[in-house]
Amino acid sequence: MELLKAIGFVKRGKNRKKVFMNLDKPMIPSELVMRIYKSNSNTYFNLVSRALSELKEKNLVEIVNPEDRTGRIYKRTKKGEKVYKRLKE
């Protein structure tokens, strides 16, 4: 049931789903912005940052280097990988 709630959470947010599905390796937010939107606009950066914060809150992604204020690297958690596999089906 927990997994289904997490899947629903990811699917409900268009940007959240884009960010989550594109996080196939540890990445910094600006890499995700360029991969998804092909632009480095602040608007897109804000969308990606918000999505990452929401995903982190639900333990679907984690920060690899939390001590750094800039250049934080995000990756999917084990729970996030399970959700990803279900969404790919």
N, CA, C and O atoms as a CHARMM CRD file, in Angstrom:
* protein
*
  356
    1    1 MET  N      0.82500  -1.20100   0.00000 PROA 1      0.00000
    2    1 MET  CA     0.00000   0.00000   0.00000 PROA 1      0.00000
    3    1 MET  C      0.86600   1.26100   0.00000 PROA 1      0.00000
    4    1 MET  O      0.56400   2.23500  -0.68900 PROA 1      0.00000
    5    2 GLU  N      1.93600   1.22800   0.77500 PROA 2      0.00000
    6    2 GLU  CA     2.86700   2.35400   0.83900 PROA 2      0.00000
    7    2 GLU  C      3.45500   2.64900  -0.54200 PROA 2      0.00000
    8    2 GLU  O      3.59100   3.80700  -0.93700 PROA 2      0.00000
    9    3 LEU  N      3.79900   1.59100  -1.26200 PROA 3      0.00000
   10    3 LEU  CA     4.37700   1.74000  -2.59700 PROA 3      0.00000
   11    3 LEU  C      3.36900   2.36100  -3.56100 PROA 3      0.00000
   12    3 LEU  O      3.73100   3.20900  -4.37700 PROA 3      0.00000
   13    4 LEU  N      2.11800   1.94700  -3.46900 PROA 4      0.00000
   14    4 LEU  CA     1.08300   2.49600  -4.34500 PROA 4      0.00000
   15    4 LEU  C      0.85200   3.98000  -4.06600 PROA 4      0.00000
   16    4 LEU  O      0.62600   4.75500  -4.99600 PROA 4      0.00000
   17    5 LYS  N      0.90500   4.37900  -2.81300 PROA 5      0.00000
   18    5 LYS  CA     0.75900   5.79800  -2.46700 PROA 5      0.00000
   19    5 LYS  C      1.90300   6.60600  -3.06000 PROA 5      0.00000
   20    5 LYS  O      1.69300   7.70400  -3.57600 PROA 5      0.00000
   21    6 ALA  N      3.10300   6.06700  -2.98600 PROA 6      0.00000
   22    6 ALA  CA     4.27500   6.75900  -3.53500 PROA 6      0.00000
   23    6 ALA  C      4.17000   6.88400  -5.05400 PROA 6      0.00000
   24    6 ALA  O      4.52400   7.91900  -5.61800 PROA 6      0.00000
   25    7 ILE  N      3.69000   5.84400  -5.71000 PROA 7      0.00000
   26    7 ILE  CA     3.50300   5.87400  -7.16500 PROA 7      0.00000
   27    7 ILE  C      2.49100   6.95500  -7.52900 PROA 7      0.00000
   28    7 ILE  O      2.71300   7.73000  -8.45900 PROA 7      0.00000
   29    8 GLY  N      1.38800   7.00600  -6.80300 PROA 8      0.00000
   30    8 GLY  CA     0.36900   8.02700  -7.02800 PROA 8      0.00000
   31    8 GLY  C      0.91200   9.42900  -6.81400 PROA 8      0.00000
   32    8 GLY  O      0.58500  10.34800  -7.56400 PROA 8      0.00000
   33    9 PHE  N      1.73300   9.59000  -5.79800 PROA 9      0.00000
   34    9 PHE  CA     2.34000  10.89800  -5.50300 PROA 9      0.00000
   35    9 PHE  C      3.20600  11.36700  -6.67200 PROA 9      0.00000
   36    9 PHE  O      3.13400  12.52800  -7.07400 PROA 9      0.00000
   37   10 VAL  N      4.01200  10.47700  -7.20600 PROA 10     0.00000
   38   10 VAL  CA     4.88000  10.84400  -8.33700 PROA 10     0.00000
   39   10 VAL  C      4.04200  11.16500  -9.56800 PROA 10     0.00000
   40   10 VAL  O      4.31300  12.14400 -10.26400 PROA 10     0.00000
   41   11 LYS  N      3.03400  10.35500  -9.83900 PROA 11     0.00000
   42   11 LYS  CA     2.21200  10.53900 -11.04200 PROA 11     0.00000
   43   11 LYS  C      1.39000  11.83100 -10.99900 PROA 11     0.00000
   44   11 LYS  O      1.12100  12.42600 -12.04300 PROA 11     0.00000
   45   12 ARG  N      0.99200  12.26400  -9.81000 PROA 12     0.00000
   46   12 ARG  CA     0.13600  13.45200  -9.67900 PROA 12     0.00000
   47   12 ARG  C      0.80800  14.75100 -10.09300 PROA 12     0.00000
   48   12 ARG  O      0.12400  15.70700 -10.45900 PROA 12     0.00000
   49   13 GLY  N      2.11700  14.80400 -10.04300 PROA 13     0.00000
   50   13 GLY  CA     2.82600  16.03300 -10.39800 PROA 13     0.00000
   51   13 GLY  C      3.56600  15.87700 -11.71200 PROA 13     0.00000
   52   13 GLY  O      4.48300  15.06300 -11.81800 PROA 13     0.00000
   53   14 LYS  N      3.17500  16.65300 -12.71500 PROA 14     0.00000
   54   14 LYS  CA     3.79500  16.53900 -14.04200 PROA 14     0.00000
   55   14 LYS  C      5.30500  16.77400 -13.96400 PROA 14     0.00000
   56   14 LYS  O      6.08400  15.97100 -14.47700 PROA 14     0.00000
   57   15 ASN  N      5.71600  17.85900 -13.33000 PROA 15     0.00000
   58   15 ASN  CA     7.14800  18.15300 -13.21000 PROA 15     0.00000
   59   15 ASN  C      7.84000  17.17100 -12.27600 PROA 15     0.00000
   60   15 ASN  O      8.97600  16.76100 -12.51800 PROA 15     0.00000
   61   16 ARG  N      7.14600  16.80200 -11.21300 PROA 16     0.00000
   62   16 ARG  CA     7.70900  15.84400 -10.25800 PROA 16     0.00000
   63   16 ARG  C      8.01400  14.52900 -10.97000 PROA 16     0.00000
   64   16 ARG  O      9.06300  13.92700 -10.74300 PROA 16     0.00000
   65   17 LYS  N      7.10400  14.08400 -11.82400 PROA 17     0.00000
   66   17 LYS  CA     7.31200  12.82500 -12.55100 PROA 17     0.00000
   67   17 LYS  C      8.47500  12.96000 -13.53400 PROA 17     0.00000
   68   17 LYS  O      9.29300  12.04800 -13.65300 PROA 17     0.00000
   69   18 LYS  N      8.55300  14.09100 -14.23800 PROA 18     0.00000
   70   18 LYS  CA     9.66400  14.30500 -15.18000 PROA 18     0.00000
   71   18 LYS  C     11.00400  14.23700 -14.44500 PROA 18     0.00000
   72   18 LYS  O     11.93200  13.56500 -14.89500 PROA 18     0.00000
   73   19 VAL  N     11.09600  14.92800 -13.32800 PROA 19     0.00000
   74   19 VAL  CA    12.33900  14.95100 -12.55700 PROA 19     0.00000
   75   19 VAL  C     12.67000  13.55400 -12.05800 PROA 19     0.00000
   76   19 VAL  O     13.80600  13.09700 -12.18900 PROA 19     0.00000
   77   20 PHE  N     11.69400  12.88200 -11.49300 PROA 20     0.00000
   78   20 PHE  CA    11.90500  11.55300 -10.91700 PROA 20     0.00000
   79   20 PHE  C     12.35800  10.55800 -11.98000 PROA 20     0.00000
   80   20 PHE  O     13.29900   9.79700 -11.75200 PROA 20     0.00000
   81   21 MET  N     11.70700  10.55500 -13.12500 PROA 21     0.00000
   82   21 MET  CA    12.01900   9.58700 -14.17800 PROA 21     0.00000
   83   21 MET  C     13.36800   9.88100 -14.83700 PROA 21     0.00000
   84   21 MET  O     14.00100   8.96500 -15.36200 PROA 21     0.00000
   85   22 ASN  N     13.81900  11.12900 -14.82100 PROA 22     0.00000
   86   22 ASN  CA    15.09800  11.48500 -15.43800 PROA 22     0.00000
   87   22 ASN  C     16.29000  11.36300 -14.49600 PROA 22     0.00000
   88   22 ASN  O     17.43400  11.54000 -14.91400 PROA 22     0.00000
   89   23 LEU  N     16.03100  11.06800 -13.25100 PROA 23     0.00000
   90   23 LEU  CA    17.11000  10.95400 -12.26300 PROA 23     0.00000
   91   23 LEU  C     17.65800   9.52100 -12.28900 PROA 23     0.00000
   92   23 LEU  O     17.55400   8.78800 -11.30500 PROA 23     0.00000
   93   24 ASP  N     18.23900   9.13700 -13.42400 PROA 24     0.00000
   94   24 ASP  CA    18.69700   7.75600 -13.59100 PROA 24     0.00000
   95   24 ASP  C     20.10700   7.51200 -13.05300 PROA 24     0.00000
   96   24 ASP  O     20.57400   6.37400 -13.01400 PROA 24     0.00000
   97   25 LYS  N     20.77600   8.57700 -12.64100 PROA 25     0.00000
   98   25 LYS  CA    22.09300   8.48100 -12.00500 PROA 25     0.00000
   99   25 LYS  C     22.20500   9.67300 -11.06300 PROA 25     0.00000
  100   25 LYS  O     21.42100  10.61300 -11.18900 PROA 25     0.00000
  101   26 PRO  N     23.14400   9.67200 -10.13000 PROA 26     0.00000
  102   26 PRO  CA    23.28900  10.84100  -9.24500 PROA 26     0.00000
  103   26 PRO  C     23.54400  12.10300 -10.07100 PROA 26     0.00000
  104   26 PRO  O     24.44100  12.13300 -10.91300 PROA 26     0.00000
  105   27 MET  N     22.74000  13.14600  -9.81900 PROA 27     0.00000
  106   27 MET  CA    22.82900  14.38300 -10.58700 PROA 27     0.00000
  107   27 MET  C     22.59300  15.59500  -9.70700 PROA 27     0.00000
  108   27 MET  O     21.97000  15.50600  -8.64900 PROA 27     0.00000
  109   28 ILE  N     23.10800  16.74300 -10.16800 PROA 28     0.00000
  110   28 ILE  CA    22.80800  18.00600  -9.51200 PROA 28     0.00000
  111   28 ILE  C     21.60000  18.62100 -10.23000 PROA 28     0.00000
  112   28 ILE  O     21.35000  18.30100 -11.39200 PROA 28     0.00000
  113   29 PRO  N     20.85700  19.49200  -9.55900 PROA 29     0.00000
  114   29 PRO  CA    19.64300  20.06200 -10.16400 PROA 29     0.00000
  115   29 PRO  C     19.85600  20.69400 -11.54400 PROA 29     0.00000
  116   29 PRO  O     19.01500  20.53400 -12.42900 PROA 29     0.00000
  117   30 SER  N     20.96000  21.40200 -11.73400 PROA 30     0.00000
  118   30 SER  CA    21.17300  22.05500 -13.03600 PROA 30     0.00000
  119   30 SER  C     21.32400  21.03900 -14.16500 PROA 30     0.00000
  120   30 SER  O     20.93800  21.32400 -15.29900 PROA 30     0.00000
  121   31 GLU  N     21.87600  19.86600 -13.88000 PROA 31     0.00000
  122   31 GLU  CA    21.96400  18.80600 -14.90000 PROA 31     0.00000
  123   31 GLU  C     20.56700  18.32500 -15.28000 PROA 31     0.00000
  124   31 GLU  O     20.28100  18.07800 -16.45100 PROA 31     0.00000
  125   32 LEU  N     19.70900  18.19500 -14.28200 PROA 32     0.00000
  126   32 LEU  CA    18.32900  17.78400 -14.55500 PROA 32     0.00000
  127   32 LEU  C     17.59500  18.83500 -15.38100 PROA 32     0.00000
  128   32 LEU  O     16.84200  18.49600 -16.29300 PROA 32     0.00000
  129   33 VAL  N     17.81400  20.10500 -15.06400 PROA 33     0.00000
  130   33 VAL  CA    17.16900  21.19000 -15.81700 PROA 33     0.00000
  131   33 VAL  C     17.56100  21.09300 -17.28800 PROA 33     0.00000
  132   33 VAL  O     16.70000  21.16600 -18.16500 PROA 33     0.00000
  133   34 MET  N     18.83500  20.93200 -17.55900 PROA 34     0.00000
  134   34 MET  CA    19.30200  20.85500 -18.94500 PROA 34     0.00000
  135   34 MET  C     18.77700  19.60100 -19.64000 PROA 34     0.00000
  136   34 MET  O     18.41800  19.65500 -20.81700 PROA 34     0.00000
  137   35 ARG  N     18.72900  18.48500 -18.93700 PROA 35     0.00000
  138   35 ARG  CA    18.25500  17.23900 -19.53500 PROA 35     0.00000
  139   35 ARG  C     16.76900  17.32000 -19.87200 PROA 35     0.00000
  140   35 ARG  O     16.35500  16.89800 -20.95200 PROA 35     0.00000
  141   36 ILE  N     15.97500  17.85100 -18.96900 PROA 36     0.00000
  142   36 ILE  CA    14.51700  17.85700 -19.15300 PROA 36     0.00000
  143   36 ILE  C     14.05700  18.99600 -20.04600 PROA 36     0.00000
  144   36 ILE  O     13.26900  18.78400 -20.96800 PROA 36     0.00000
  145   37 TYR  N     14.54200  20.20300 -19.77900 PROA 37     0.00000
  146   37 TYR  CA    14.00500  21.39500 -20.44000 PROA 37     0.00000
  147   37 TYR  C     14.92000  21.97900 -21.51500 PROA 37     0.00000
  148   37 TYR  O     14.51300  22.88800 -22.23800 PROA 37     0.00000
  149   38 LYS  N     16.14400  21.47400 -21.63000 PROA 38     0.00000
  150   38 LYS  CA    17.10500  21.95300 -22.63100 PROA 38     0.00000
  151   38 LYS  C     17.36800  23.46000 -22.51600 PROA 38     0.00000
  152   38 LYS  O     17.63400  24.13400 -23.51200 PROA 38     0.00000
  153   39 SER  N     17.28900  23.96300 -21.30400 PROA 39     0.00000
  154   39 SER  CA    17.49800  25.38800 -21.04700 PROA 39     0.00000
  155   39 SER  C     17.97000  25.53800 -19.60100 PROA 39     0.00000
  156   39 SER  O     17.69800  24.67700 -18.76500 PROA 39     0.00000
  157   40 ASN  N     18.66900  26.62000 -19.31200 PROA 40     0.00000
  158   40 ASN  CA    19.11400  26.81600 -17.92300 PROA 40     0.00000
  159   40 ASN  C     18.38000  27.98100 -17.26100 PROA 40     0.00000
  160   40 ASN  O     18.95500  28.69900 -16.44300 PROA 40     0.00000
  161   41 SER  N     17.13500  28.16100 -17.61200 PROA 41     0.00000
  162   41 SER  CA    16.30700  29.24000 -17.08000 PROA 41     0.00000
  163   41 SER  C     16.04400  29.05500 -15.58300 PROA 41     0.00000
  164   41 SER  O     15.89900  27.93100 -15.10100 PROA 41     0.00000
  165   42 ASN  N     15.98600  30.17600 -14.85800 PROA 42     0.00000
  166   42 ASN  CA    15.68200  30.12500 -13.42300 PROA 42     0.00000
  167   42 ASN  C     14.31000  29.53400 -13.15700 PROA 42     0.00000
  168   42 ASN  O     14.10600  28.86400 -12.14500 PROA 42     0.00000
  169   43 THR  N     13.36000  29.77800 -14.06600 PROA 43     0.00000
  170   43 THR  CA    12.01600  29.22200 -13.90100 PROA 43     0.00000
  171   43 THR  C     12.08300  27.70700 -13.84500 PROA 43     0.00000
  172   43 THR  O     11.48500  27.09100 -12.96300 PROA 43     0.00000
  173   44 TYR  N     12.80000  27.10500 -14.77000 PROA 44     0.00000
  174   44 TYR  CA    12.92400  25.64500 -14.79500 PROA 44     0.00000
  175   44 TYR  C     13.71400  25.13800 -13.59600 PROA 44     0.00000
  176   44 TYR  O     13.40800  24.08000 -13.04600 PROA 44     0.00000
  177   45 PHE  N     14.71900  25.88800 -13.19800 PROA 45     0.00000
  178   45 PHE  CA    15.50200  25.49300 -12.02900 PROA 45     0.00000
  179   45 PHE  C     14.61500  25.44800 -10.78400 PROA 45     0.00000
  180   45 PHE  O     14.73700  24.54200  -9.95900 PROA 45     0.00000
  181   46 ASN  N     13.72300  26.43100 -10.65400 PROA 46     0.00000
  182   46 ASN  CA    12.79100  26.45300  -9.51400 PROA 46     0.00000
  183   46 ASN  C     11.84500  25.26600  -9.55800 PROA 46     0.00000
  184   46 ASN  O     11.55100  24.67200  -8.52100 PROA 46     0.00000
  185   47 LEU  N     11.36300  24.90900 -10.74700 PROA 47     0.00000
  186   47 LEU  CA    10.46400  23.75500 -10.88100 PROA 47     0.00000
  187   47 LEU  C     11.16900  22.47200 -10.44900 PROA 47     0.00000
  188   47 LEU  O     10.60600  21.66500  -9.71000 PROA 47     0.00000
  189   48 VAL  N     12.40100  22.29100 -10.91200 PROA 48     0.00000
  190   48 VAL  CA    13.17400  21.09200 -10.58200 PROA 48     0.00000
  191   48 VAL  C     13.49300  21.06400  -9.08600 PROA 48     0.00000
  192   48 VAL  O     13.38400  20.01700  -8.44700 PROA 48     0.00000
  193   49 SER  N     13.88100  22.20000  -8.53300 PROA 49     0.00000
  194   49 SER  CA    14.21700  22.25400  -7.10100 PROA 49     0.00000
  195   49 SER  C     13.00300  21.91400  -6.23100 PROA 49     0.00000
  196   49 SER  O     13.11800  21.18400  -5.24700 PROA 49     0.00000
  197   50 ARG  N     11.85100  22.44800  -6.60400 PROA 50     0.00000
  198   50 ARG  CA    10.63600  22.15000  -5.84400 PROA 50     0.00000
  199   50 ARG  C     10.30500  20.66300  -5.93800 PROA 50     0.00000
  200   50 ARG  O      9.97500  20.03400  -4.93200 PROA 50     0.00000
  201   51 ALA  N     10.39100  20.10700  -7.13100 PROA 51     0.00000
  202   51 ALA  CA    10.10100  18.68400  -7.31800 PROA 51     0.00000
  203   51 ALA  C     11.05500  17.82400  -6.49200 PROA 51     0.00000
  204   51 ALA  O     10.62400  16.86200  -5.85700 PROA 51     0.00000
  205   52 LEU  N     12.33200  18.15700  -6.49500 PROA 52     0.00000
  206   52 LEU  CA    13.31600  17.39100  -5.71300 PROA 52     0.00000
  207   52 LEU  C     13.01300  17.48300  -4.22200 PROA 52     0.00000
  208   52 LEU  O     13.13700  16.48900  -3.50600 PROA 52     0.00000
  209   53 SER  N     12.62100  18.64800  -3.75000 PROA 53     0.00000
  210   53 SER  CA    12.26900  18.81500  -2.33000 PROA 53     0.00000
  211   53 SER  C     11.07200  17.93700  -1.96300 PROA 53     0.00000
  212   53 SER  O     11.06800  17.27800  -0.92400 PROA 53     0.00000
  213   54 GLU  N     10.06100  17.93700  -2.82600 PROA 54     0.00000
  214   54 GLU  CA     8.86900  17.12500  -2.57100 PROA 54     0.00000
  215   54 GLU  C      9.21200  15.63500  -2.58400 PROA 54     0.00000
  216   54 GLU  O      8.72200  14.87700  -1.74700 PROA 54     0.00000
  217   55 LEU  N     10.04000  15.22200  -3.51800 PROA 55     0.00000
  218   55 LEU  CA    10.44300  13.80800  -3.60400 PROA 55     0.00000
  219   55 LEU  C     11.29900  13.41400  -2.40200 PROA 55     0.00000
  220   55 LEU  O     11.19800  12.29500  -1.90000 PROA 55     0.00000
  221   56 LYS  N     12.13100  14.32700  -1.95300 PROA 56     0.00000
  222   56 LYS  CA    12.97300  14.05200  -0.78000 PROA 56     0.00000
  223   56 LYS  C     12.10800  13.90700   0.47200 PROA 56     0.00000
  224   56 LYS  O     12.37300  13.05400   1.32000 PROA 56     0.00000
  225   57 GLU  N     11.08100  14.73700   0.58200 PROA 57     0.00000
  226   57 GLU  CA    10.16800  14.67000   1.71800 PROA 57     0.00000
  227   57 GLU  C      9.50700  13.29700   1.83800 PROA 57     0.00000
  228   57 GLU  O      9.24600  12.81700   2.94100 PROA 57     0.00000
  229   58 LYS  N      9.24200  12.67500   0.69400 PROA 58     0.00000
  230   58 LYS  CA     8.58600  11.35700   0.66300 PROA 58     0.00000
  231   58 LYS  C      9.59600  10.20900   0.62500 PROA 58     0.00000
  232   58 LYS  O      9.22500   9.05500   0.40800 PROA 58     0.00000
  233   59 ASN  N     10.88100  10.53500   0.84000 PROA 59     0.00000
  234   59 ASN  CA    11.95700   9.53300   0.85200 PROA 59     0.00000
  235   59 ASN  C     12.08800   8.77500  -0.46400 PROA 59     0.00000
  236   59 ASN  O     12.41100   7.58700  -0.47400 PROA 59     0.00000
  237   60 LEU  N     11.83800   9.46200  -1.56500 PROA 60     0.00000
  238   60 LEU  CA    11.99500   8.84400  -2.88300 PROA 60     0.00000
  239   60 LEU  C     13.35000   9.20900  -3.49500 PROA 60     0.00000
  240   60 LEU  O     13.87400   8.47900  -4.33500 PROA 60     0.00000
  241   61 VAL  N     13.90800  10.33800  -3.07100 PROA 61     0.00000
  242   61 VAL  CA    15.26900  10.71500  -3.45300 PROA 61     0.00000
  243   61 VAL  C     16.00900  11.15200  -2.19800 PROA 61     0.00000
  244   61 VAL  O     15.39900  11.49000  -1.18400 PROA 61     0.00000
  245   62 GLU  N     17.33700  11.13800  -2.28600 PROA 62     0.00000
  246   62 GLU  CA    18.15800  11.57800  -1.16000 PROA 62     0.00000
  247   62 GLU  C     19.31100  12.41900  -1.68100 PROA 62     0.00000
  248   62 GLU  O     19.67100  12.34700  -2.85600 PROA 62     0.00000
  249   63 ILE  N     19.87800  13.20800  -0.79800 PROA 63     0.00000
  250   63 ILE  CA    21.04000  14.02900  -1.13600 PROA 63     0.00000
  251   63 ILE  C     22.28400  13.25400  -0.73000 PROA 63     0.00000
  252   63 ILE  O     22.42400  12.83800   0.42000 PROA 63     0.00000
  253   64 VAL  N     23.18200  13.06700  -1.68700 PROA 64     0.00000
  254   64 VAL  CA    24.40500  12.30500  -1.44900 PROA 64     0.00000
  255   64 VAL  C     25.39400  13.10600  -0.60400 PROA 64     0.00000
  256   64 VAL  O     26.11500  12.53900   0.21700 PROA 64     0.00000
  257   65 ASN  N     25.42600  14.43200  -0.80500 PROA 65     0.00000
  258   65 ASN  CA    26.38200  15.30000  -0.10100 PROA 65     0.00000
  259   65 ASN  C     25.64200  16.40500   0.66400 PROA 65     0.00000
  260   65 ASN  O     25.73500  17.57400   0.28900 PROA 65     0.00000
  261   66 PRO  N     24.91000  16.05600   1.73100 PROA 66     0.00000
  262   66 PRO  CA    24.08300  17.03900   2.43400 PROA 66     0.00000
  263   66 PRO  C     24.86600  18.18900   3.07400 PROA 66     0.00000
  264   66 PRO  O     24.29400  19.24300   3.35300 PROA 66     0.00000
  265   67 GLU  N     26.16300  17.99700   3.30700 PROA 67     0.00000
  266   67 GLU  CA    26.94000  19.06100   3.94400 PROA 67     0.00000
  267   67 GLU  C     27.21700  20.22500   2.99100 PROA 67     0.00000
  268   67 GLU  O     27.54400  21.32200   3.44400 PROA 67     0.00000
  269   68 ASP  N     27.09300  20.00700   1.69300 PROA 68     0.00000
  270   68 ASP  CA    27.32300  21.07100   0.71400 PROA 68     0.00000
  271   68 ASP  C     26.05900  21.89700   0.51100 PROA 68     0.00000
  272   68 ASP  O     24.96100  21.35400   0.38700 PROA 68     0.00000
  273   69 ARG  N     26.22600  23.21300   0.48100 PROA 69     0.00000
  274   69 ARG  CA    25.07300  24.09600   0.26900 PROA 69     0.00000
  275   69 ARG  C     24.77300  24.25000  -1.22100 PROA 69     0.00000
  276   69 ARG  O     23.61700  24.42400  -1.60800 PROA 69     0.00000
  277   70 THR  N     25.80200  24.18600  -2.04800 PROA 70     0.00000
  278   70 THR  CA    25.59900  24.27200  -3.49400 PROA 70     0.00000
  279   70 THR  C     26.13900  23.00300  -4.14000 PROA 70     0.00000
  280   70 THR  O     27.01700  22.33700  -3.59000 PROA 70     0.00000
  281   71 GLY  N     25.61400  22.68300  -5.29100 PROA 71     0.00000
  282   71 GLY  CA    26.06300  21.48500  -5.99400 PROA 71     0.00000
  283   71 GLY  C     25.63400  20.20600  -5.31600 PROA 71     0.00000
  284   71 GLY  O     26.34500  19.20200  -5.35700 PROA 71     0.00000
  285   72 ARG  N     24.46800  20.24100  -4.69000 PROA 72     0.00000
  286   72 ARG  CA    23.97200  19.02400  -4.03700 PROA 72     0.00000
  287   72 ARG  C     23.66400  17.95800  -5.08100 PROA 72     0.00000
  288   72 ARG  O     23.08800  18.24200  -6.13100 PROA 72     0.00000
  289   73 ILE  N     24.05400  16.74700  -4.77600 PROA 73     0.00000
  290   73 ILE  CA    23.85100  15.63100  -5.68800 PROA 73     0.00000
  291   73 ILE  C     22.68400  14.79500  -5.17300 PROA 73     0.00000
  292   73 ILE  O     22.66800  14.37000  -4.01800 PROA 73     0.00000
  293   74 TYR  N     21.71100  14.56800  -6.05100 PROA 74     0.00000
  294   74 TYR  CA    20.52000  13.80100  -5.70000 PROA 74     0.00000
  295   74 TYR  C     20.55400  12.44600  -6.39600 PROA 74     0.00000
  296   74 TYR  O     21.06900  12.31300  -7.50600 PROA 74     0.00000
  297   75 LYS  N     19.99500  11.44500  -5.72200 PROA 75     0.00000
  298   75 LYS  CA    19.81500  10.12900  -6.32600 PROA 75     0.00000
  299   75 LYS  C     18.56700   9.49000  -5.73400 PROA 75     0.00000
  300   75 LYS  O     18.09200   9.89700  -4.67400 PROA 75     0.00000
  301   76 ARG  N     18.04800   8.49600  -6.42300 PROA 76     0.00000
  302   76 ARG  CA    16.86800   7.79000  -5.91300 PROA 76     0.00000
  303   76 ARG  C     17.25500   6.91300  -4.72700 PROA 76     0.00000
  304   76 ARG  O     18.36100   6.37600  -4.66200 PROA 76     0.00000
  305   77 THR  N     16.32300   6.78300  -3.79600 PROA 77     0.00000
  306   77 THR  CA    16.51500   5.87300  -2.66400 PROA 77     0.00000
  307   77 THR  C     16.09400   4.46900  -3.10800 PROA 77     0.00000
  308   77 THR  O     15.65200   4.27900  -4.24100 PROA 77     0.00000
  309   78 LYS  N     16.23400   3.49500  -2.21400 PROA 78     0.00000
  310   78 LYS  CA    15.77300   2.13100  -2.52900 PROA 78     0.00000
  311   78 LYS  C     14.27500   2.13600  -2.78500 PROA 78     0.00000
  312   78 LYS  O     13.79000   1.47900  -3.70600 PROA 78     0.00000
  313   79 LYS  N     13.55400   2.87400  -1.97100 PROA 79     0.00000
  314   79 LYS  CA    12.10800   3.01100  -2.16300 PROA 79     0.00000
  315   79 LYS  C     11.83400   3.67400  -3.51400 PROA 79     0.00000
  316   79 LYS  O     10.92900   3.26300  -4.24100 PROA 79     0.00000
  317   80 GLY  N     12.61700   4.69700  -3.84400 PROA 80     0.00000
  318   80 GLY  CA    12.47900   5.39000  -5.11600 PROA 80     0.00000
  319   80 GLY  C     12.72600   4.47000  -6.29600 PROA 80     0.00000
  320   80 GLY  O     12.04000   4.56800  -7.31300 PROA 80     0.00000
  321   81 GLU  N     13.69700   3.57800  -6.17400 PROA 81     0.00000
  322   81 GLU  CA    13.98600   2.62300  -7.25500 PROA 81     0.00000
  323   81 GLU  C     12.81500   1.66500  -7.46800 PROA 81     0.00000
  324   81 GLU  O     12.49700   1.31200  -8.60300 PROA 81     0.00000
  325   82 LYS  N     12.17700   1.24700  -6.37500 PROA 82     0.00000
  326   82 LYS  CA    11.00000   0.36500  -6.50700 PROA 82     0.00000
  327   82 LYS  C      9.87300   1.08800  -7.22900 PROA 82     0.00000
  328   82 LYS  O      9.21400   0.51400  -8.09600 PROA 82     0.00000
  329   83 VAL  N      9.65300   2.34600  -6.87200 PROA 83     0.00000
  330   83 VAL  CA     8.61100   3.14600  -7.51600 PROA 83     0.00000
  331   83 VAL  C      8.96100   3.32300  -8.99700 PROA 83     0.00000
  332   83 VAL  O      8.09000   3.18900  -9.85600 PROA 83     0.00000
  333   84 TYR  N     10.20900   3.61700  -9.29600 PROA 84     0.00000
  334   84 TYR  CA    10.65100   3.80200 -10.67600 PROA 84     0.00000
  335   84 TYR  C     10.37800   2.56000 -11.52200 PROA 84     0.00000
  336   84 TYR  O      9.87100   2.65800 -12.63900 PROA 84     0.00000
  337   85 LYS  N     10.71400   1.40700 -10.98400 PROA 85     0.00000
  338   85 LYS  CA    10.49800   0.15000 -11.73200 PROA 85     0.00000
  339   85 LYS  C      9.02500  -0.06100 -12.02700 PROA 85     0.00000
  340   85 LYS  O      8.66700  -0.51100 -13.11500 PROA 85     0.00000
  341   86 ARG  N      8.17400   0.25800 -11.07400 PROA 86     0.00000
  342   86 ARG  CA     6.71500   0.11200 -11.28300 PROA 86     0.00000
  343   86 ARG  C      6.19400   1.11400 -12.31400 PROA 86     0.00000
  344   86 ARG  O      5.31300   0.78400 -13.10800 PROA 86     0.00000
  345   87 LEU  N      6.72800   2.32500 -12.30500 PROA 87     0.00000
  346   87 LEU  CA     6.28100   3.34000 -13.25800 PROA 87     0.00000
  347   87 LEU  C      6.73000   3.01900 -14.67700 PROA 87     0.00000
  348   87 LEU  O      6.06400   3.41000 -15.63600 PROA 87     0.00000
  349   88 LYS  N      7.84100   2.31900 -14.82800 PROA 88     0.00000
  350   88 LYS  CA     8.35900   1.96800 -16.14900 PROA 88     0.00000
  351   88 LYS  C      7.54200   0.85800 -16.80500 PROA 88     0.00000
  352   88 LYS  O      7.55100   0.73400 -18.03000 PROA 88     0.00000
  353   89 GLU  N      6.85100   0.06700 -16.03000 PROA 89     0.00000
  354   89 GLU  CA     6.09700  -1.08300 -16.56400 PROA 89     0.00000
  355   89 GLU  C      4.99100  -0.64400 -17.51400 PROA 89     0.00000
  356   89 GLU  O      4.26700  -1.48400 -18.04800 PROA 89     0.00000
